[in-house]
Amino acid sequence: MDGGERPTSAVMIDRPGTVDRDDAIWVAPAHPGWRVWVHVAHVARVVRLGSEADVAACRRGHTLYLPERTVPMLAPAEEAEAALRPGEPSPSLLVSLAVDPDGGLQEVEVTEARLVDPVAVSYEEAATAVTDPDHRLHPMLRDAYALARTLLDRRRAAGALAAYDLARGWATDEDGRIVRLDAPERNAGYLIVQELMIAANQAAAAWAAQRKIPLLFRNHRAGSVSREELSRRLATTAADDAVDQWLTEVAAELATGLRPAVYEPWVAGHFGLNVPAYTHVTSPLRRYPDLVNQRILLAAAAGRPVPYQVETLQEVAAAVNLRQEGQRARRSAALRSAAHRVVRAQLAERDYRSLDDDSFGKVLRLAVTESRFSPALAEEVERRLAAGQLLPREAATLLFEQPETATGGATGTRRRGAEAGWQPLRRRVLAWLAAEPGHALTVLTLHAQRRYGGGVRWQEEAVGTVQQPRFTAVAALGEHRSPPRAAPSKRLARQQAALALVAELAGLPDPSGDVSGPAPVGRAARIRTFPPGHPPVMVVHELAQAGQLRELNWAFTTAGSAHQPVHTCTVTAHSPATGQTYLGTGSGSTKAAAKTAAAQDLWNQLDTQFRTLGAEPGAASE
């Protein structure tokens, strides 16, 4: 891949008036693909290892950006000397890489270099230059933007938790958490910086890992929520027009469902980015691990010994991780508090019919746990039950969640009144599970995870013959056991045992029983209904998660000019109920809009097909 001579200039993209500039980029087309140069301020020459300034920087850990002020990691004198400045030559750590047309990182070089003529532009000016042919930086920033979009598309296709909504002012960070964007960042300039910095950090990590060079790698392990569920939440957030109303709530969910990334002197992979190795090298003025890694990379590139022992790196990592853990705890508490206020306001509004599934589930749980029975809320539960829209998790909430424990005074009176109000609904929910015992398995599993932190224990026995198969099943949770239930298949036996145990745990009469007759054959899957206005992308993902759609695949193509792109999305999925594969298409000015249109097209076809077959969506066929 030929990228030409190394350029002596590079562009620094940041806010106007920024003084702690520590990275600059240059992008050139190659054949095929691109060549990228990322210059990083040579902070190691100013802040010497073991110096007073180094000890102070290690103690601070990173620059702290507060609403009212900024607390820099370095003292003003060291920061001013080490920072990149427009028009002034400066030594740098250079990470250069070749990128193929699909966004794959190819050749990587890490070396000490000299940046001769850095140019400073704001995010807004960079975004303008992307589309303005008369701007002096137009050719380079046009290529940089095309590269950034390609890198982002590749990351998403590889399973990274990556989303940007520049128009509405939010994006995900490296770990997949939602962050708010200030007005100056809501443009193409921000996208260029983020994607190229991620690429440079990933390239540096791969370069070091291949050479078995110990760095402070940025490791991110899987959390309590699956990648598929997190991706679904991000996709539906991007597609929902009312995202500002519940963005805080989604951010809180992601903050609790994702584990924090940590620094460690070994490679363990990065879950949010879904890459085998990642590190931080591009912000040594603002993050202490970047400064440590710069010293290591410069030494390795020059053939010198690494200036840290692995034990020392472990100590540095532990100190930085501990400091960040405290900051995360305070931030997560604030997010949870804000999300709780949103749910409490929704409960008070009593407009439950318009709530999506996630919001309704949170409102119902708050009402049950705080003994706030509402006839309007009970009416909405009844409506969702009748329409086949009540989710198993809401059933678990009604059956198993406990209200406040206080029994005296006004609180005790409120609790007794709430219990009396919820009791008819709880009996209705159990009757629903008796009619559709497959959901009883799901409800019991959810309760096992919430209450016991594990799964349901099963005892099964074959008691029939080859000609007349028959099985018994017993379900157990903690000290509770169901009576044995018999059926012509293991699945049906488990369903009845689960139903019996659900009734026992909920303190309600047991509606379960043995199932006689042959095992059912060739029955179609139950297809859910969705309320008007339910986001189409969420519809498709929920059907896939329920097993009612399989082999789900999304693909995008883009046409038009850079400033007026037209995105086309195609989605394919196989329906076990009909045995057919369906294809939906849609176009829009953004990928989110195209994805929404494609999902709507797919759902329209499925809805029509099921009605044609005489199986109304939502009608049980079990």
Residue pairs with C-beta under 8 A, 6 or more apart in sequence:
1 30
1 31
1 32
1 33
1 35
1 98
1 100
1 106
1 107
2 30
2 31
3 28
3 30
3 34
3 35
3 98
4 28
4 30
4 35
6 37
6 96
6 113
7 26
7 28
7 37
8 114
8 115
8 116
8 117
9 26
9 115
9 116
9 117
9 118
9 119
10 24
10 25
10 26
10 37
10 39
10 115
10 118
10 119
11 24
11 25
11 26
11 118
11 119
11 120
11 121
11 126
11 137
11 140
11 141
12 21
12 23
12 24
12 84
12 86
12 118
12 119
12 120
12 121
13 25
13 121
13 122
13 123
13 126
13 189
13 192
13 193
14 21
14 120
14 122
14 123
14 193
15 122
15 123
15 184
16 122
16 184
18 120
19 79
19 80
19 83
20 63
20 72
20 79
20 83
20 285
20 286
21 41
21 83
21 84
21 85
21 118
21 120
21 285
22 40
22 41
22 43
22 82
22 83
22 84
22 282
22 283
22 284
22 285
22 286
23 38
23 39
23 40
23 41
23 84
23 193
23 197
23 282
23 283
24 38
24 39
24 84
24 92
24 115
24 118
25 36
25 37
25 38
25 39
25 144
25 192
25 193
25 196
26 36
26 37
26 39
26 140
27 34
27 35
27 36
27 37
27 140
27 143
27 144
27 147
27 196
28 34
28 35
28 140
28 143
29 35
29 143
30 98
32 100
32 101
33 98
33 99
33 100
33 101
33 106
34 98
34 99
34 143
34 147
35 96
35 97
35 98
35 99
36 96
36 97
36 98
36 99
36 147
36 196
36 199
36 200
37 94
37 95
37 96
38 94
38 95
38 96
38 196
38 197
38 199
38 200
38 282
39 84
39 92
39 93
39 94
39 113
39 115
39 118
40 92
40 93
40 94
40 95
40 200
40 281
40 282
40 283
40 284
40 290
40 294
41 82
41 83
41 84
41 90
41 92
41 93
41 284
41 285
42 82
42 90
42 91
42 92
42 93
42 112
42 294
43 74
43 82
43 284
43 285
43 291
43 294
44 284
44 291
44 294
44 295
44 298
45 82
45 91
46 53
46 78
46 81
46 82
47 53
47 54
47 57
47 74
47 78
47 82
47 291
48 54
49 295
49 307
53 74
53 75
53 78
54 291
56 74
56 75
57 73
57 74
57 288
57 291
58 288
58 316
58 319
60 71
60 73
60 288
61 73
61 287
61 288
61 319
61 320
61 323
61 324
62 73
62 286
62 287
62 288
62 320
63 70
63 71
63 72
63 73
63 285
63 286
63 287
64 70
64 71
72 79
72 285
72 286
73 285
73 286
73 287
73 288
74 82
74 285
79 285
82 284
82 285
83 285
84 90
84 92
84 115
84 118
85 118
86 118
86 119
86 120
87 117
87 118
87 119
88 118
89 114
89 115
89 116
89 117
90 114
90 115
90 118
91 112
91 113
91 114
91 115
92 112
92 113
92 114
92 115
93 110
93 111
93 112
93 113
93 281
93 284
93 294
93 297
93 298
94 109
94 110
94 111
94 112
94 113
95 108
95 109
95 110
95 200
95 203
95 204
95 207
95 281
95 282
96 108
96 109
96 111
97 105
97 106
97 107
97 108
97 109
97 199
97 200
97 203
98 105
98 106
98 107
98 108
99 105
99 106
99 147
99 150
99 151
99 199
100 106
101 150
102 150
102 154
103 147
103 150
103 151
103 153
103 154
103 155
104 154
105 199
105 202
105 203
105 206
108 203
108 204
108 206
108 207
109 207
110 204
110 207
110 297
110 300
110 301
111 301
112 298
112 301
112 302
119 137
121 129
121 137
121 189
122 184
122 189
123 184
123 185
123 187
123 189
123 190
123 193
124 184
124 187
124 189
125 189
126 137
126 141
126 187
126 188
126 189
126 192
127 187
127 188
127 189
128 135
129 135
129 136
129 137
129 138
129 141
129 142
130 138
130 141
130 142
130 144
130 145
130 188
130 189
130 562
130 563
131 142
131 562
131 563
132 138
135 141
141 192
142 562
144 192
144 196
145 188
145 191
145 192
145 562
146 562
147 195
147 196
148 188
148 191
148 192
148 194
148 195
148 196
149 191
149 195
151 195
151 196
151 198
151 199
152 162
152 164
152 191
152 195
153 556
155 162
155 198
155 273
155 274
156 162
158 274
158 275
159 227
159 231
159 274
160 176
160 272
160 273
160 274
160 275
161 172
161 175
161 176
161 227
161 230
161 231
161 234
161 272
161 273
161 274
162 172
162 176
162 273
163 171
163 172
163 234
163 235
163 237
163 238
164 171
164 172
164 191
165 171
165 237
165 238
165 243
165 592
166 181
166 185
166 186
166 187
166 188
166 190
166 191
167 186
167 590
168 243
168 244
169 180
169 181
169 182
169 183
169 186
170 178
170 179
170 180
170 181
170 243
170 247
171 178
171 179
171 181
171 190
171 194
172 178
172 179
172 234
172 272
173 179
173 272
174 198
174 218
174 220
174 261
174 270
174 272
174 273
174 278
175 220
175 258
175 260
175 261
175 271
175 272
176 230
176 234
176 254
176 258
176 271
176 272
177 251
177 254
177 255
177 258
177 272
178 237
178 247
178 250
178 251
178 254
181 190
197 282
197 283
198 273
200 281
200 282
201 218
201 278
201 279
201 280
201 281
201 282
202 273
202 275
202 277
202 278
204 215
204 279
204 281
204 293
204 297
205 215
205 217
205 218
205 267
205 275
205 277
205 278
205 279
206 276
206 277
207 297
208 214
208 215
208 277
208 279
208 296
208 297
208 300
209 217
209 267
209 276
209 277
211 300
213 296
213 297
213 300
213 306
214 265
214 266
214 296
214 306
214 308
214 310
214 313
215 265
215 279
215 293
215 296
215 297
215 313
216 263
216 264
216 265
216 279
216 280
216 289
216 292
216 293
216 313
216 316
216 317
216 320
217 263
217 264
217 265
217 266
217 267
217 268
217 277
217 278
217 279
218 261
218 262
218 263
218 270
218 278
218 279
218 280
218 289
219 261
219 262
219 263
219 264
219 266
219 267
219 268
219 269
219 270
219 278
220 259
220 260
220 261
220 262
220 269
220 270
220 271
220 272
220 273
220 278
221 259
221 268
221 269
221 271
222 259
222 271
223 257
223 258
223 259
223 271
224 256
224 257
224 259
225 253
225 257
225 258
227 271
227 274
228 545
229 257
229 545
230 254
230 257
230 258
232 538
232 541
232 542
232 545
233 250
233 253
233 254
235 537
235 538
235 541
235 595
236 535
236 537
236 538
236 541
237 243
237 247
237 250
238 592
238 595
239 535
239 536
239 537
239 538
239 592
239 595
239 596
239 599
240 246
240 535
245 342
246 342
246 358
246 359
248 335
248 338
248 339
248 342
249 339
249 342
249 343
249 358
249 359
249 362
251 335
251 339
252 332
252 335
252 336
252 338
252 339
253 339
255 331
255 332
255 335
255 336
256 332
256 336
258 271
258 272
259 271
260 324
260 325
260 328
261 270
261 272
262 317
262 321
263 280
263 289
263 316
263 317
263 320
263 321
264 314
264 317
265 310
265 313
265 314
265 317
267 276
267 277
269 275
269 276
269 277
269 278
270 277
270 278
279 289
279 293
280 287
280 289
280 290
280 293
281 290
281 293
281 294
281 297
282 290
283 290
284 290
284 291
284 293
284 294
288 316
288 320
289 316
289 317
289 320
292 308
292 313
292 316
295 307
295 308
296 306
296 307
296 308
299 305
299 306
299 307
300 306
308 316
340 366
343 359
343 362
343 363
343 366
344 366
346 355
346 359
346 362
346 363
347 363
347 366
347 367
347 372
347 374
347 377
350 374
350 376
350 377
352 360
352 363
352 376
352 377
352 380
353 380
353 383
353 531
354 533
355 363
356 534
356 535
356 538
357 389
357 391
357 542
360 380
360 384
360 394
361 391
361 393
361 394
361 397
363 377
364 377
364 381
364 394
364 397
364 398
365 397
365 401
366 372
367 373
367 374
367 377
368 397
368 398
368 401
368 403
368 418
368 422
369 401
369 402
369 403
369 404
370 403
370 404
371 403
371 404
371 411
371 414
371 415
371 417
371 418
371 419
372 414
372 418
373 417
373 418
373 420
373 421
373 422
375 421
378 421
378 422
378 424
378 425
381 390
381 394
381 398
381 425
382 425
382 428
383 389
384 390
384 394
385 428
385 429
385 432
387 529
387 531
387 618
388 526
388 528
388 529
388 618
388 619
388 620
389 528
389 529
389 530
389 531
389 618
390 429
390 432
392 439
392 442
392 443
392 446
393 446
395 429
395 432
395 433
395 439
395 443
396 443
396 446
396 447
396 450
398 422
398 425
398 426
398 429
399 426
399 429
399 430
399 443
399 447
399 502
399 505
399 506
399 508
400 447
400 450
400 451
400 505
400 506
403 415
403 418
403 419
404 411
404 415
406 412
406 415
407 415
426 506
426 508
427 508
430 502
430 503
430 506
430 508
430 511
431 511
432 439
433 439
433 440
433 443
433 499
433 502
433 511
434 440
434 499
434 511
434 512
435 620
436 526
436 620
436 622
437 492
437 495
437 496
437 498
437 499
437 512
438 495
438 622
440 495
440 498
440 499
440 502
441 494
441 495
441 498
443 498
443 502
444 456
444 475
444 477
444 498
444 501
444 502
445 455
445 456
447 477
447 502
447 505
448 454
448 455
448 456
448 477
449 455
451 477
452 477
452 478
456 475
456 476
456 477
456 498
456 501
457 475
457 476
457 477
458 473
458 474
458 475
458 476
458 494
458 497
459 473
459 474
459 476
460 471
460 472
460 473
460 474
460 490
460 493
460 494
461 471
461 472
462 469
462 470
462 471
463 470
463 471
463 472
463 486
464 470
464 471
464 488
468 488
469 488
469 489
469 519
470 486
470 487
470 488
471 486
471 487
471 488
471 489
471 490
471 493
472 484
472 485
472 486
472 493
473 484
473 485
473 487
473 490
473 493
473 494
473 496
473 497
474 481
474 482
474 483
474 484
474 485
474 497
475 481
475 482
475 494
475 497
475 498
475 500
475 501
476 482
476 501
477 501
477 505
480 501
480 504
480 505
481 501
482 497
482 498
482 500
482 501
482 504
482 512
483 497
483 500
483 510
483 512
484 497
485 493
485 496
485 497
485 500
485 512
485 513
485 514
485 515
486 493
486 514
486 515
487 493
487 495
487 496
487 514
487 515
487 519
488 515
488 516
488 517
488 518
488 519
489 519
492 515
492 519
493 515
496 512
496 513
496 514
496 515
497 512
499 510
499 511
499 512
500 510
500 512
503 509
503 510
503 511
503 512
504 510
520 622
523 621
523 622
524 577
524 578
524 615
524 621
525 547
525 548
525 576
525 577
525 621
526 548
526 618
526 619
526 620
526 621
526 622
527 543
527 548
527 577
527 606
527 610
527 615
527 617
527 618
527 619
528 542
528 543
528 546
528 548
528 617
528 618
529 617
529 618
530 539
535 596
536 596
536 597
536 599
536 600
536 602
536 603
537 595
537 596
537 599
539 599
539 603
540 549
540 552
540 571
540 573
540 599
540 602
540 603
541 552
543 549
543 573
543 606
544 550
544 552
544 573
547 576
548 575
548 576
548 577
549 573
549 574
549 575
550 573
550 574
550 575
550 576
551 572
551 573
551 574
551 581
552 571
552 572
552 573
553 571
553 572
553 573
554 569
554 570
554 571
554 595
554 598
555 569
555 570
555 571
556 567
556 568
556 569
556 570
556 591
556 594
556 595
557 567
557 568
558 565
558 566
558 567
558 568
559 565
559 566
559 568
560 566
564 589
565 589
566 587
566 588
566 589
567 587
567 588
567 589
567 590
567 591
567 593
567 594
568 585
568 586
568 587
568 594
569 585
569 586
569 587
569 588
569 591
569 594
569 595
569 597
569 598
570 583
570 584
570 585
570 598
571 583
571 584
571 585
571 595
571 598
571 599
571 602
572 581
572 582
572 583
572 584
573 581
573 582
573 602
574 580
574 581
574 582
575 581
575 582
575 606
575 609
577 610
577 615
578 609
578 610
578 613
580 609
582 602
582 605
582 606
582 609
583 602
584 598
584 599
584 600
584 601
584 602
584 603
584 604
584 605
585 597
585 598
585 601
586 593
586 594
586 595
586 596
586 597
586 598
586 599
586 600
586 601
587 594
587 597
588 594
588 596
588 597
606 617
607 617
610 616
610 617
611 617
615 621
